[in-house]
Amino acid sequence: MDRLQFEVPVRIAPAPGLPVEEIYSVEQALDILQDWPARRQGPLYQKAFNACFGATVDVVKTEDACRAFMAFCRASGLMARDMMTPSRRGGEAKTLQA
């Protein structure tokens, strides 16, 4: 397994009416982040971008980058409604609800 591949893909819905996409790796997440409009780049965006970039140079764990990217997607409305999110303390995964 590639060291930059997410354990579980992040499912995003880029826009209403477009199909859901699965983001499998740090590189794919960076592609999404680099295309994000500058006027919408806030603190969560910066944290996700820094984490994903940090993972490419081995200063951030891939799963930490994935969690930062998921937080950004959730807050920005990109996260697909059917995305399963892992529980923090074990237990079962939850489906996001709008």
VENZI-V606512 format. One record per pair of residues at least 12 apart in sequence whose ideal C-beta (glycine too) atoms are under 7 Angstrom apart, sorted by the first residue. I is the first residue (numbers start at 1). GAP is how many residues later the second one is. Records with the same first field share a line. If there is no record, write none. Layout:
I: GAP / GAP
//
This chain:
2: 23
3: 59
4: 21 / 22 / 23 / 51 / 52 / 58
5: 19 / 20
6: 18 / 19 / 56 / 60
7: 56
9: 13 / 14 / 15
10: 13 / 56 / 59 / 60 / 63 / 73
11: 69 / 71 / 72
12: 61 / 66 / 67 / 68
13: 65 / 67
14: 64
20: 60
26: 26 / 29 / 30 / 36 / 39
29: 23 / 40
30: 22 / 23
33: 12 / 15 / 16 / 19
44: 27 / 28 / 31
45: 27
47: 21
48: 20 / 21 / 23 / 24
51: 13 / 14 / 17
52: 13 / 17
79: 17
81: 15 / 17
82: 13
83: 13
//
